[in-house]
Every structure is written in C-alpha cells, then in structure tokens.
Amino acid sequence: MTDIVLVHGAWHGAWCWRRVVPRLWAAGHRVVPVTLTGVGERAHQFSPHIRLADHVEDVVAAMRAEECRGAVLVGHSYAGMVVTGAADRLGDAVGALVYVDGVVPSPGECWSTGNPPQVQADRRAAIAATGALPPPPAAVFGLTGADADWVDRRQTPQPAGVYDDPLTFDGDGWAARPRTFVDCTAPPLPTIDPSRARVRAEPGWEIVELATGHDPMVSAPGELADVLLRIAAR
C-alpha cells in the first residue's frame, strides 16, 4: 500500500478527483485528497490575505496528520507550486512528485512567473477589480458537455494572494526526488507551456503524455489513475 496525496489546481477542490479516487482505492492504496484554503468546500474561508504559504501548510498539515511515509504527492496545475513547497518541508514523507499538467517552479519563482505578459496583466486587473481570480469557463480546460457543466458548477474564485507569491525551496533536494510530469496534450493549455519546456530541458524527469485536456482527472480519469498506480507500485 502506498499513500497517494492529491492536490487540486486553482479554482478547484478535492471534488475534482472524484473519478480517480475509487480506482486508487480499488488497487489497495490509501488516498489523501487535500482541499486548499479558500476554495472548494473551504470557499467559506476565502480571504484576500491567503498566501501560497497557507496552501503549502494545508498539504503539510494533512500529510503529517495522516502520518504519510514515502507518499506519491500529486499536484495539478497551480498546485505544482504547492506540492513543491510541501515536499521541501516534508522530507521522507514524500517519495515521489507528480505534476499533472502542473506549474514547475524554480526557486524564487511565482505562479505568475511563467505566464505571458498579457495573462499576467489580465489576472492582475481581475485581482484589482474583484480581490480574487475568477474561474475561467471549463471549456478552457478542453472540457465539453456534461463534464464542462459539472466543473463550471463547482469552481470557486481563487485567492489572489497566491498569484505573485515567490516560492523558496532547496532546488538540489527537489531535483534529487523522483519526478513525473503528466503532459496533457489535447488540447494543451498555453499557460503550462513553460513547464512543458522546462521538464524537457532539465535532467531527471519522467514525462508521460495524455491525449486529453488540462483536467485529466475529469476527462481521462482511468488513464490518469493508471499513471499514478504505476508510480505508486515502484
């Protein structure tokens, strides 16, 4: 049995893993889905003062409470920032890192760092106007029909304080960990392009391509679960 910790991306919550979790349970693994402060079922805790460090602490606290050891720590999209920061603090509680179409930072970078200038400007304008990052339509993630409706109903505004918050971590220690990047290619989300380039330029990465959109836990849960099960079996 392996601990598999699932951390959702921006505007989402632990609900987004609903189609993946039963597949991991069925294989005998312990699954710890984490909802970050201010979104999902914790949207009532929304505050403009929430920072990246709060989200890192959400994951650290959950894994310590569950006494995880050698866990597969999975971060989707924005949560690539979060799981990187959590792994830096958790030592051998983390066995491997998985970035599901995730942001892959270098020390000192922010979530905003890899965004194109126009995206940065648009998001900062939204923050100035609303105090949050409003969710985009699920169609942006390649979802259609009932899947898009399901995600659109559940998305919540993202706490704005995390957008330009730099992440400090031990780059050498991070690079020594097993790391997998799940590249969602159909359609590819443009804001993830810097991470796609980074993992192909740096040594030590396993890259798995899935022919689905940015929310594979919704659009391709079986294929994503298979990737996680293979990593957990190592």
C-alpha positions as a Markdown table, in Angstrom:
| # | Residue | x | y | z |
|---|---|---|---|---|
| 1 | Met | 0.0 | 0.0 | 0.0 |
| 2 | Thr | 1.2 | 3.5 | -0.9 |
| 3 | Asp | -0.1 | 6.8 | 0.3 |
| 4 | Ile | -1.2 | 8.9 | -2.7 |
| 5 | Val | -1.8 | 12.6 | -1.8 |
| 6 | Leu | -3.9 | 14.6 | -4.4 |
| 7 | Val | -3.7 | 18.4 | -4.5 |
| 8 | His | -6.1 | 20.2 | -6.9 |
| 9 | Gly | -5.3 | 23.2 | -9.0 |
| 10 | Ala | -6.7 | 26.7 | -9.0 |
| 11 | Trp | -10.5 | 27.2 | -8.7 |
| 12 | His | -11.0 | 23.5 | -8.0 |
| 13 | Gly | -11.3 | 21.5 | -4.8 |
| 14 | Ala | -10.9 | 17.8 | -3.7 |
| 15 | Trp | -14.1 | 17.2 | -5.6 |
| 16 | Cys | -12.2 | 17.2 | -8.9 |
| 17 | Trp | -10.6 | 13.8 | -8.1 |
| 18 | Arg | -13.9 | 12.0 | -7.6 |
| 19 | Arg | -13.5 | 9.8 | -10.7 |
| 20 | Val | -9.8 | 8.9 | -9.9 |
| 21 | Val | -10.0 | 8.1 | -6.1 |
| 22 | Pro | -12.1 | 4.9 | -6.4 |
| 23 | Arg | -9.6 | 3.5 | -8.9 |
| 24 | Leu | -6.7 | 4.1 | -6.5 |
| 25 | Trp | -8.7 | 2.7 | -3.5 |
| 26 | Ala | -9.5 | -0.4 | -5.6 |
| 27 | Ala | -5.8 | -1.1 | -6.0 |
| 28 | Gly | -5.3 | -1.0 | -2.3 |
| 29 | His | -3.7 | 2.4 | -1.8 |
| 30 | Arg | -4.5 | 5.0 | 0.8 |
| 31 | Val | -5.6 | 8.2 | -0.8 |
| 32 | Val | -5.5 | 11.7 | 0.8 |
| 33 | Pro | -7.3 | 14.3 | -1.2 |
| 34 | Val | -6.5 | 17.8 | 0.1 |
| 35 | Thr | -8.7 | 20.9 | -0.4 |
| 36 | Leu | -6.7 | 24.2 | -0.2 |
| 37 | Thr | -7.9 | 27.0 | 2.0 |
| 38 | Gly | -10.5 | 29.3 | 0.4 |
| 39 | Val | -11.7 | 27.1 | -2.5 |
| 40 | Gly | -13.9 | 24.1 | -3.0 |
| 41 | Glu | -15.7 | 23.1 | 0.2 |
| 42 | Arg | -13.5 | 25.5 | 2.0 |
| 43 | Ala | -14.7 | 28.5 | 0.0 |
| 44 | His | -16.3 | 29.9 | 3.1 |
| 45 | Gln | -12.7 | 30.5 | 4.3 |
| 46 | Phe | -11.9 | 32.7 | 1.4 |
| 47 | Ser | -9.7 | 35.8 | 2.3 |
| 48 | Pro | -7.6 | 38.1 | 0.2 |
| 49 | His | -4.9 | 37.5 | 2.8 |
| 50 | Ile | -4.4 | 33.8 | 1.9 |
| 51 | Arg | -0.9 | 33.3 | 0.6 |
| 52 | Leu | 1.0 | 30.4 | -1.1 |
| 53 | Ala | 2.5 | 29.5 | 2.3 |
| 54 | Asp | -1.1 | 28.8 | 3.6 |
| 55 | His | -1.7 | 26.4 | 0.8 |
| 56 | Val | 1.7 | 24.7 | 1.4 |
| 57 | Glu | 0.7 | 24.4 | 5.1 |
| 58 | Asp | -2.6 | 22.8 | 4.1 |
| 59 | Val | -0.7 | 19.9 | 2.5 |
| 60 | Val | 2.0 | 19.7 | 5.1 |
| 61 | Ala | -0.6 | 19.5 | 7.9 |
| 62 | Ala | -2.7 | 16.9 | 6.1 |
| 63 | Met | 0.2 | 14.6 | 5.4 |
| 64 | Arg | 1.5 | 14.9 | 9.0 |
| 65 | Ala | -1.9 | 14.2 | 10.3 |
| 66 | Glu | -2.1 | 11.1 | 8.2 |
| 67 | Glu | 1.5 | 10.1 | 9.1 |
| 68 | Cys | 2.4 | 9.7 | 5.4 |
| 69 | Arg | 5.6 | 8.0 | 4.5 |
| 70 | Gly | 7.0 | 7.7 | 1.0 |
| 71 | Ala | 3.9 | 9.2 | -0.4 |
| 72 | Val | 3.2 | 9.9 | -4.1 |
| 73 | Leu | 2.5 | 13.7 | -3.9 |
| 74 | Val | 0.4 | 14.8 | -6.8 |
| 75 | Gly | -0.1 | 18.5 | -7.8 |
| 76 | His | -2.4 | 19.6 | -10.6 |
| 77 | Ser | -1.8 | 22.9 | -12.4 |
| 78 | Tyr | -1.2 | 25.7 | -9.9 |
| 79 | Ala | -0.7 | 23.1 | -7.2 |
| 80 | Gly | 2.7 | 22.3 | -8.7 |
| 81 | Met | 3.8 | 25.3 | -6.7 |
| 82 | Val | 2.1 | 23.9 | -3.6 |
| 83 | Val | 3.5 | 20.4 | -3.7 |
| 84 | Thr | 7.0 | 21.7 | -4.4 |
| 85 | Gly | 6.9 | 23.8 | -1.3 |
| 86 | Ala | 5.3 | 21.0 | 0.8 |
| 87 | Ala | 7.9 | 18.4 | -0.3 |
| 88 | Asp | 10.7 | 20.8 | 0.7 |
| 89 | Arg | 9.4 | 20.6 | 4.3 |
| 90 | Leu | 8.3 | 17.0 | 4.5 |
| 91 | Gly | 11.5 | 15.0 | 3.9 |
| 92 | Asp | 10.9 | 11.3 | 3.6 |
| 93 | Ala | 7.1 | 11.7 | 4.0 |
| 94 | Val | 7.3 | 12.3 | 0.2 |
| 95 | Gly | 8.6 | 9.5 | -2.0 |
| 96 | Ala | 7.8 | 10.9 | -5.5 |
| 97 | Leu | 6.4 | 14.1 | -7.0 |
| 98 | Val | 3.8 | 14.1 | -9.8 |
| 99 | Tyr | 3.0 | 17.3 | -11.7 |
| 100 | Val | -0.3 | 16.8 | -13.6 |
| 101 | Asp | -0.1 | 19.5 | -16.3 |
| 102 | Gly | 1.4 | 21.4 | -13.4 |
| 103 | Val | 3.4 | 24.5 | -12.8 |
| 104 | Val | 7.1 | 23.5 | -12.3 |
| 105 | Pro | 8.9 | 26.3 | -10.5 |
| 106 | Ser | 12.5 | 27.2 | -9.9 |
| 107 | Pro | 13.5 | 28.6 | -6.5 |
| 108 | Gly | 12.2 | 32.2 | -6.1 |
| 109 | Glu | 9.6 | 32.0 | -8.9 |
| 110 | Cys | 5.9 | 32.7 | -8.5 |
| 111 | Trp | 2.8 | 31.1 | -10.1 |
| 112 | Ser | 2.7 | 34.2 | -12.3 |
| 113 | Thr | 6.4 | 33.9 | -13.5 |
| 114 | Gly | 5.7 | 31.7 | -16.5 |
| 115 | Asn | 2.5 | 33.4 | -17.6 |
| 116 | Pro | 2.7 | 35.5 | -20.8 |
| 117 | Pro | 2.6 | 39.3 | -20.1 |
| 118 | Gln | -1.0 | 39.6 | -21.3 |
| 119 | Val | -2.1 | 36.8 | -19.0 |
| 120 | Gln | -0.3 | 38.5 | -16.1 |
| 121 | Ala | -1.9 | 41.8 | -16.9 |
| 122 | Asp | -5.4 | 40.3 | -17.2 |
| 123 | Arg | -5.1 | 38.4 | -14.0 |
| 124 | Arg | -3.7 | 41.4 | -12.0 |
| 125 | Ala | -6.5 | 43.5 | -13.4 |
| 126 | Ala | -9.1 | 40.9 | -12.2 |
| 127 | Ile | -7.4 | 40.9 | -8.8 |
| 128 | Ala | -7.6 | 44.7 | -8.6 |
| 129 | Ala | -11.2 | 44.7 | -9.6 |
| 130 | Thr | -12.6 | 41.8 | -7.6 |
| 131 | Gly | -10.0 | 40.9 | -4.9 |
| 132 | Ala | -9.8 | 37.4 | -6.4 |
| 133 | Leu | -9.1 | 35.4 | -9.6 |
| 134 | Pro | -12.5 | 34.5 | -11.0 |
| 135 | Pro | -12.6 | 31.0 | -12.6 |
| 136 | Pro | -12.4 | 30.6 | -16.3 |
| 137 | Pro | -15.0 | 28.6 | -18.1 |
| 138 | Ala | -14.3 | 24.9 | -18.0 |
| 139 | Ala | -14.1 | 24.9 | -21.8 |
| 140 | Val | -10.7 | 26.5 | -21.5 |
| 141 | Phe | -9.5 | 23.1 | -20.0 |
| 142 | Gly | -10.8 | 21.2 | -23.0 |
| 143 | Leu | -14.0 | 20.1 | -21.3 |
| 144 | Thr | -17.3 | 19.9 | -23.1 |
| 145 | Gly | -20.9 | 18.9 | -22.4 |
| 146 | Ala | -21.8 | 17.4 | -19.0 |
| 147 | Asp | -18.1 | 17.4 | -17.9 |
| 148 | Ala | -17.9 | 21.2 | -18.5 |
| 149 | Asp | -21.2 | 21.8 | -16.8 |
| 150 | Trp | -20.0 | 19.8 | -13.8 |
| 151 | Val | -16.8 | 21.7 | -13.4 |
| 152 | Asp | -18.4 | 25.1 | -14.0 |
| 153 | Arg | -20.9 | 24.5 | -11.2 |
| 154 | Arg | -18.1 | 23.7 | -8.7 |
| 155 | Gln | -15.4 | 26.1 | -9.5 |
| 156 | Thr | -14.9 | 28.9 | -7.0 |
| 157 | Pro | -12.8 | 32.1 | -7.1 |
| 158 | Gln | -9.1 | 31.6 | -6.4 |
| 159 | Pro | -7.5 | 33.6 | -3.5 |
| 160 | Ala | -5.5 | 36.3 | -5.2 |
| 161 | Gly | -2.6 | 36.5 | -2.7 |
| 162 | Val | -1.1 | 33.3 | -4.2 |
| 163 | Tyr | -0.5 | 34.7 | -7.7 |
| 164 | Asp | 2.6 | 36.8 | -7.2 |
| 165 | Asp | 3.9 | 35.0 | -4.1 |
| 166 | Pro | 7.5 | 33.6 | -4.6 |
| 167 | Leu | 8.4 | 30.1 | -3.5 |
| 168 | Thr | 11.7 | 29.5 | -1.8 |
| 169 | Phe | 12.9 | 25.9 | -1.7 |
| 170 | Asp | 16.0 | 23.7 | -1.9 |
| 171 | Gly | 16.4 | 23.2 | -5.6 |
| 172 | Asp | 19.1 | 20.5 | -5.2 |
| 173 | Gly | 17.0 | 18.5 | -2.8 |
| 174 | Trp | 14.0 | 18.8 | -5.1 |
| 175 | Ala | 16.0 | 17.7 | -8.1 |
| 176 | Ala | 17.1 | 14.5 | -6.2 |
| 177 | Arg | 13.5 | 13.3 | -5.9 |
| 178 | Pro | 11.7 | 11.1 | -8.5 |
| 179 | Arg | 9.6 | 13.5 | -10.6 |
| 180 | Thr | 7.0 | 12.8 | -13.2 |
| 181 | Phe | 5.3 | 15.4 | -15.4 |
| 182 | Val | 1.9 | 14.4 | -16.9 |
| 183 | Asp | 1.7 | 16.5 | -20.1 |
| 184 | Cys | -1.9 | 16.9 | -21.3 |
| 185 | Thr | -1.7 | 17.5 | -25.0 |
| 186 | Ala | -5.3 | 17.6 | -26.5 |
| 187 | Pro | -5.7 | 20.5 | -26.2 |
| 188 | Pro | -2.6 | 21.8 | -24.4 |
| 189 | Leu | -3.2 | 24.7 | -22.1 |
| 190 | Pro | -0.9 | 27.5 | -23.2 |
| 191 | Thr | 0.0 | 28.7 | -19.7 |
| 192 | Ile | 1.6 | 25.4 | -19.0 |
| 193 | Asp | 4.0 | 25.7 | -22.0 |
| 194 | Pro | 6.9 | 27.0 | -19.8 |
| 195 | Ser | 6.6 | 23.9 | -17.6 |
| 196 | Arg | 6.5 | 21.6 | -20.7 |
| 197 | Ala | 9.7 | 23.2 | -22.0 |
| 198 | Arg | 11.4 | 23.1 | -18.6 |
| 199 | Val | 10.9 | 19.4 | -17.9 |
| 200 | Arg | 12.2 | 18.5 | -21.4 |
| 201 | Ala | 15.3 | 20.7 | -20.8 |
| 202 | Glu | 16.2 | 19.5 | -17.3 |
| 203 | Pro | 17.5 | 16.1 | -16.4 |
| 204 | Gly | 15.7 | 13.6 | -14.1 |
| 205 | Trp | 12.2 | 13.9 | -15.4 |
| 206 | Glu | 9.8 | 11.2 | -16.5 |
| 207 | Ile | 7.3 | 12.6 | -19.0 |
| 208 | Val | 4.0 | 11.0 | -19.7 |
| 209 | Glu | 1.8 | 12.4 | -22.4 |
| 210 | Leu | -2.0 | 12.0 | -22.2 |
| 211 | Ala | -4.1 | 12.9 | -25.2 |
| 212 | Thr | -6.7 | 14.9 | -23.2 |
| 213 | Gly | -7.2 | 18.4 | -21.8 |
| 214 | His | -6.0 | 20.2 | -18.8 |
| 215 | Asp | -8.4 | 18.4 | -16.3 |
| 216 | Pro | -7.5 | 14.8 | -16.9 |
| 217 | Met | -9.0 | 13.8 | -13.6 |
| 218 | Val | -12.3 | 14.7 | -15.2 |
| 219 | Ser | -11.8 | 13.9 | -18.9 |
| 220 | Ala | -9.4 | 10.8 | -18.6 |
| 221 | Pro | -9.6 | 9.5 | -15.1 |
| 222 | Gly | -8.8 | 5.9 | -16.0 |
| 223 | Glu | -5.7 | 6.9 | -17.9 |
| 224 | Leu | -4.5 | 9.3 | -15.1 |
| 225 | Ala | -5.2 | 6.6 | -12.4 |
| 226 | Asp | -3.1 | 4.1 | -14.4 |
| 227 | Val | -0.2 | 6.6 | -14.4 |
| 228 | Leu | -0.5 | 7.1 | -10.6 |
| 229 | Leu | -0.8 | 3.4 | -9.9 |
| 230 | Arg | 2.3 | 2.7 | -11.9 |
| 231 | Ile | 4.3 | 5.3 | -9.9 |
| 232 | Ala | 2.9 | 4.0 | -6.6 |
| 233 | Ala | 4.0 | 0.5 | -7.5 |
| 234 | Arg | 7.7 | 1.4 | -7.7 |
